[in-house]
Amino acid sequence: MKIGLHYGTYGDISVLTHILSNSPFDKDKDKFIFYYNGDEYIFSRSVSILDELNCDIKIKLFTTFTEWKTFKGFDKLIQTQVVENYFEKNTELQEYLDAGNICLSSASISFDHPNFHYNPFFNLIFFYYHYGYNFVNYYKFNKKENLLGVYHKPVEGISNGKAQRNYLYLKIKEILNDDLVSYASSDYNLKLLLQPYDKFGHWGNNHITSYIDFTTSVCNVVFETLNANAHFEDDAIGTNSYSRQYITEKTLKALLFSEENIFFIWYGPTKLYKHLMDMGFWFLNSEFYDESIRIPRNYQLPGYSYMEQSVVDTSNYLKSLKEEYKTNEDVHQHLMEKYGHKLEKNVELFKEILNSYSKKDEVINLIKNGKRD
């Protein structure tokens, strides 16, 4: 069978090429073709090329969801959701899926549908190639000026609306004092205008691939975009909250940079944390995440959970290590002796996932079966 796939951008194909990544392929200037189980998956930016090849199924690949009703002449549509959450109502998503179309999504939704295939890790695959993490080399630098580092600092006008992050930053600072370092960014006249997300969002440029700052610290805190108990509030578009979640390049760094022997404390949605643990990944606060303990009530921070508590407990652990071993280098050496094998496992797992997809046949079956209404 010939399956023709019309695309426009890398975002359109990023998930499908990952799913087919361990299959042989050919390419020329107008198309590339993956071969799997006797079928040809023909990708081209030209519809006319797909027509000339007499494809048995012709599929439109796209990313921006609002476009789907404008696409004509295709047997079905496949929408790839990467980078962000869905901003559409459930009714709109349901209509699209009920029409026989497919979503391959890194963002979750609150209802089940046979045409919706979800894996939060799709985002990390997209970021890995799109932002150039595949070009990063690792040299095992051993410069530990700090015990704990973080890309965050409560600043009026920039970190507003980040109550959980601000609370945890201040709590960690209370525990570690000068052993917590916030990586600095240059001051300039327009900083309070250009960085905040409610204006121009230049803070988003912080997704640079470098680990130079991180490697100066024994351990680092990564704050994911969403909080531990956060869900996507879409009241602004006239619907209820749907508990939609996704992960970002911050998590990619915390996994990839294990290869540089850097430890990370990960903070984000509890559901996604558990998904990462089920996949076999590890962060330093994984040693302290414990739902059997009684966590203190905290009325200053609504929704305080085991996730926040694991960050606090890990900070206290780092403090005790510093008191015992005196230098950051010796603390790092101790952590490497105790947990270095878990950093190695992070790297091994990521490389395995990068080169194959365990649910490949499930997605292939979804693509081949059924027609668009």
C-alpha positions in Angstrom: 0.0 0.0 0.0 1.2 3.5 -0.8 0.3 6.1 1.9 0.8 9.6 0.7 1.5 12.3 3.4 1.4 15.9 2.4 3.2 18.2 4.9 4.5 21.8 5.2 6.8 22.0 8.2 9.0 19.9 10.5 6.3 20.2 13.2 3.8 18.5 10.9 6.0 15.4 10.5 8.0 15.3 13.7 5.9 12.6 15.5 5.4 10.4 12.4 9.1 10.4 11.5 9.9 9.5 15.1 7.4 6.6 15.0 9.0 5.4 11.7 12.6 6.2 12.8 13.8 2.6 12.9 12.5 1.8 9.4 14.5 2.1 6.2 13.9 5.2 4.0 14.9 6.8 0.7 14.9 10.5 -0.1 15.2 12.9 -3.1 14.6 16.6 -3.5 10.8 16.2 -3.8 9.9 13.5 -1.3 11.1 10.9 1.2 9.7 7.4 1.6 9.7 5.1 4.7 9.2 1.4 4.2 7.5 -0.7 6.8 5.7 -4.1 6.6 5.4 -3.9 2.8 3.9 -0.4 2.8 5.4 2.8 1.5 4.9 6.0 3.5 5.5 8.8 1.0 6.1 12.3 2.5 6.0 15.3 0.1 5.3 19.0 0.2 3.7 18.6 -3.2 0.2 17.2 -3.6 0.8 16.7 -7.3 3.7 14.3 -6.6 1.5 12.2 -4.4 -1.2 12.2 -7.1 1.4 11.1 -9.7 2.5 8.2 -7.5 -1.1 6.9 -7.3 -1.2 6.7 -3.5 -3.9 4.4 -2.1 -4.5 6.8 0.8 -3.7 10.6 0.7 -3.3 12.2 4.1 -2.8 15.8 5.1 -0.3 16.4 7.9 -0.7 19.7 9.8 0.0 21.3 13.2 -2.2 24.4 13.6 -5.6 22.9 14.6 -7.9 25.7 13.4 -7.0 25.0 9.8 -8.5 21.6 9.5 -11.9 22.4 7.9 -10.1 24.2 5.0 -8.3 21.0 3.8 -10.0 19.4 0.8 -9.3 16.3 -1.3 -7.7 14.1 1.5 -8.8 10.7 2.8 -8.0 11.8 6.3 -6.1 14.4 8.3 -3.4 13.9 11.0 -2.8 16.8 13.3 0.4 16.9 15.4 0.2 18.7 18.7 3.7 19.8 19.9 5.1 22.6 22.0 1.8 23.8 23.6 -1.5 22.6 25.0 -4.7 22.5 23.0 -6.6 25.8 23.0 -9.7 24.4 21.4 -12.9 23.4 23.1 -13.7 19.7 23.7 -16.6 19.9 21.3 -14.2 21.1 18.5 -11.8 18.3 19.1 -14.6 15.8 19.3 -16.0 16.9 15.9 -12.5 16.6 14.3 -11.9 13.1 15.7 -15.4 11.8 15.0 -14.9 12.7 11.3 -12.2 10.0 11.1 -9.2 12.2 11.6 -6.3 11.6 13.9 -4.4 13.5 16.6 -0.8 12.6 17.5 -0.4 14.7 20.6 2.1 15.6 23.3 -0.7 17.4 25.1 -3.4 15.5 27.0 -7.2 15.9 26.8 -9.9 15.0 29.2 -11.9 12.5 27.2 -11.0 9.2 25.4 -11.2 8.7 21.7 -9.8 5.9 19.5 -8.3 8.4 17.0 -6.4 10.3 19.7 -2.9 9.1 20.4 -1.2 10.7 23.3 2.4 10.6 24.5 3.9 13.6 26.3 7.4 12.5 25.2 6.5 13.6 21.6 7.4 17.1 22.7 10.8 16.1 23.8 11.5 14.4 20.5 10.4 17.6 18.7 12.6 19.9 20.8 15.6 17.6 20.6 15.8 18.1 16.8 14.1 21.5 16.3 16.2 23.4 18.9 19.4 21.6 18.0 20.0 19.4 21.1 21.3 16.7 18.7 24.4 18.9 18.1 25.4 19.1 21.8 28.5 17.3 22.9 29.4 16.4 26.5 32.8 16.9 28.1 32.3 16.1 31.8 33.3 19.5 33.0 34.1 19.4 36.8 33.5 23.0 37.9 31.1 23.0 40.8 31.0 26.6 42.1 27.4 26.2 43.4 25.5 23.5 45.4 22.2 24.2 43.7 21.4 26.4 40.7 18.1 27.6 39.1 16.9 29.7 36.3 14.4 31.6 38.4 14.3 34.5 40.9 11.2 36.3 42.1 11.2 39.7 40.3 8.4 42.1 40.3 7.1 42.5 36.8 8.7 39.3 35.4 7.8 36.4 37.7 4.3 37.5 38.6 1.7 34.7 38.6 4.3 32.1 39.5 3.2 31.5 43.1 4.4 27.9 43.3 7.8 28.7 41.8 8.3 31.8 43.9 7.3 29.9 47.1 9.7 27.0 46.4 12.5 29.4 45.4 12.2 31.3 48.7 11.8 28.1 50.7 15.0 26.6 49.1 16.8 29.9 49.7 15.8 29.7 53.4 17.3 26.3 53.6 20.5 26.8 51.5 21.1 30.5 51.7 24.1 31.3 49.5 24.4 27.7 48.3 21.4 28.4 46.1 22.4 30.5 43.0 20.0 32.0 40.5 21.7 32.2 37.1 21.8 35.8 36.1 20.7 37.4 32.9 21.9 40.8 31.6 20.2 43.9 32.8 19.0 46.3 30.1 16.5 49.2 29.9 13.7 47.2 28.3 13.9 44.1 30.4 10.6 44.6 32.2 8.9 45.2 28.9 10.4 42.4 26.7 10.8 39.5 29.1 7.3 39.1 30.7 4.9 36.7 28.9 2.0 39.1 29.1 3.9 41.4 26.8 6.6 40.0 24.4 7.6 36.8 26.2 11.4 37.0 25.4 12.0 34.8 28.5 11.0 32.0 26.2 14.4 32.4 24.5 15.9 30.7 27.5 15.4 27.3 25.8 19.0 27.6 24.6 20.7 24.2 24.4 23.7 25.1 26.5 24.5 23.3 29.8 27.3 25.7 30.8 25.4 27.3 33.6 24.0 24.0 34.8 27.4 22.3 35.0 28.7 24.9 37.5 26.3 23.5 40.1 26.2 20.1 41.8 22.4 20.1 41.3 19.8 22.2 39.5 16.1 22.9 39.9 14.0 22.7 36.8 10.6 24.3 37.1 8.2 23.0 34.4 5.7 25.4 32.9 2.8 23.8 34.8 2.5 23.3 38.5 2.2 20.0 40.4 -1.6 20.1 40.5 -2.1 22.5 37.6 -4.6 22.0 34.8 -5.3 24.0 31.8 -7.8 26.7 32.6 -9.7 27.4 29.4 -12.6 29.4 30.9 -11.4 32.2 28.6 -12.8 30.3 25.6 -16.1 29.6 27.3 -15.6 26.0 28.5 -14.8 24.2 31.7 -11.3 23.2 32.9 -10.2 20.0 31.1 -7.0 19.0 33.1 -4.8 19.3 30.0 -1.1 18.9 30.5 2.1 18.9 28.6 5.9 19.1 29.2 8.5 21.3 27.7 12.2 21.5 26.7 13.0 22.1 30.4 12.4 18.4 31.0 14.5 17.5 28.0 17.4 19.3 29.5 17.0 17.6 32.9 17.2 14.2 31.1 19.8 14.9 28.3 22.2 16.7 30.6 22.5 13.6 32.7 25.3 12.8 30.2 27.2 15.7 31.7 26.9 14.2 35.2 24.5 17.0 36.3 21.9 16.2 38.9 18.4 17.8 38.7 15.4 18.4 40.9 12.3 18.3 38.7 9.1 20.2 39.6 6.0 20.0 37.4 2.6 18.2 37.1 2.4 15.2 39.3 0.7 13.1 36.6 3.6 13.8 34.2 6.2 13.1 36.9 4.6 9.7 37.4 4.6 9.1 33.7 8.4 9.8 33.5 9.0 7.5 36.5 7.0 4.7 34.8 9.2 5.2 31.8 12.2 4.6 34.0 13.6 8.1 34.3 15.0 9.6 37.5 15.7 12.9 39.2 17.3 13.5 42.5 14.0 14.4 44.2 12.7 11.0 43.0 14.5 9.7 46.1 12.2 11.9 48.3 8.9 11.7 46.5 6.8 9.7 49.0 3.0 9.7 49.0 3.0 7.7 52.3 4.3 10.6 54.3 2.1 13.3 56.0 2.9 16.6 54.4 2.5 19.8 56.3 -0.4 22.0 55.7 0.6 25.2 53.9 -2.1 27.9 53.6 0.3 30.2 51.9 0.5 27.9 48.9 -2.9 26.3 47.9 -2.5 22.8 46.5 0.8 22.1 48.3 1.5 18.5 47.5 4.0 15.6 47.6 5.7 17.2 44.6 6.5 20.4 46.4 7.5 18.4 49.5 10.0 16.4 47.5 11.7 19.6 46.3 11.9 20.9 49.9 13.2 17.5 51.3 15.8 17.2 48.5 17.0 20.8 49.4 17.4 19.7 53.0 19.3 16.6 51.9 21.7 18.8 49.8 22.2 21.0 52.9 23.1 18.0 55.0 25.6 16.8 52.4 27.3 20.1 52.3 27.6 20.2 56.0 29.1 16.7 56.0 31.4 17.0 52.9 32.2 20.7 53.1 32.9 21.3 49.4 30.6 21.2 46.4 33.1 19.0 44.6 33.0 16.4 47.3 29.2 16.6 47.5 29.1 15.9 43.8 31.5 13.1 44.1 29.3 11.5 46.8 26.2 11.8 44.6 28.0 10.3 41.6 29.1 7.3 43.7 25.6 6.8 45.0 23.4 7.8 42.0 25.7 8.1 39.0 24.3 4.9 37.6 20.8 6.5 37.5 22.2 9.4 35.4 23.6 6.8 33.0 20.2 5.1 32.9 18.5 8.4 31.9 20.9 8.7 28.9 20.5 5.1 27.9 16.7 5.3 28.1 16.5 8.5 26.1 18.7 7.1 23.3 16.5 4.0 23.1 13.3 6.1 22.8 14.9 8.4 20.3 15.6 5.6 17.9 12.4 3.5 18.2 8.8 3.8 19.3 7.2 1.0 21.3 3.7 1.7 20.1 4.6 2.0 16.4 2.2 -0.6 15.2 -0.7 1.0 17.1 -0.2 4.3 15.3 0.4 2.6 11.9 -2.9 0.7 12.3 -4.6 4.0 13.1 -3.2 5.6 10.0 -4.1 2.7 7.6 -7.6 1.9 8.8 -10.7 4.0 8.1 -11.6 6.8 5.8 -12.6 10.4 6.5 -16.4 10.9 6.5 
